[in-house]
Amino acid sequence: MKMKKFVLLFSMIAVFFSLTACSSGQKDVTFDYTSTDIVSDTVYQAYQMQNVSDAYRAYLADSDDPMAEVLLTGISNFDNAKTDCGEFKGYRSKEDGSTIMYDFSRLNDMEDESAQDDFLTFIGMLDYSIEENNGDVIVDVKAVYDKYDVEYSFVYEENSAYAYSYELTGQSVSPYQVKEITATPEYSFGEIMGKAAANTLMGMGTVFIVLIFISIIIAQFSKINALLTKMTSGKKDTEVQTSAPAPVAAAAPVVSENPMDDAQLVAVITAAIAAANEAAGGTDSLVVRSIRKAKRY
């Protein structure tokens, strides 16, 4: 029993230190911000992305600034949200869940002295959340569209130009800059499962189509091989017909090494002598017994 308690205590201590080690790897946020300021920047940037002009899109597309790519991606995400969810209607109120909206054009009117105060009041009514994660600050704001709510998520990081911008330009910049912009529609559970099923069927269908295509190609290998063999054999026959036949070497006469044993030669010579003798009128019966090579001195 005591051993089990000791093992349990040791396990709890190990888990505690492992969690401490994991949390120590997180970076702290190195820039200063207030909730009101960073949410205000988020909402105003979202307003600009909803009303971006074609000229500004072209400018960002031609720019080499890394921030241009971030903004282009954010604009594309906002366009997709509008395509899927309809027209933008406003923002979700954190008090009663109703839809609230602010006339952003008032911020550009220098004569409207109450515009800034009303905007800050509007920001305080929004349904938003702020989270710090590994040195970044993530701001989520609930927006309302025709079909679905959309969650705007802006990720901010430290602005490296903040420390020296005033000395170089005489103007101060924000201590943080946007790092990532997303606009995610909030679909119902049934719609999410339907989309997941459709994606699964599409993926499986694509795999089966590719497998069928591969099996058809493999089935044609025998026909392709036969066709190639036929073409190769026909080409070889043509080459054989067009090439000149090689001359056949005449067989060398076989000469007996031992004329004394050649009975056929003896018979032929005997017959030839007998025929010559008979033609000359001779009646002697000549028989050749052997043939010897005569010695010459």
Secondary structure, DSSP 8 states (H G I E B T S, - for coil): -HHHHHHHHHHHHHHHHHHHHHHHTS----S---HHHHHHHHHHHHHHHHT--HHHHHHHHH---HHHHHHHHHHHHHHHHHHHH-SEEEEEBTTT--EE---GGGGG-TT-TTHHHHHHHHHHTB-EEEEEETTEEEEEEEEEESSSEEEEEEEEEE-TTTTTHHHHHS----SEEEEEEEEEE---HHHHHHHHHHHHHHHHHHHHHHHHHHHHHHHTHHHHHHHHHHHHHHHHHHHHHHS-------------S-GGG-HHHHHHHHHHHHHHHHHTT----------------
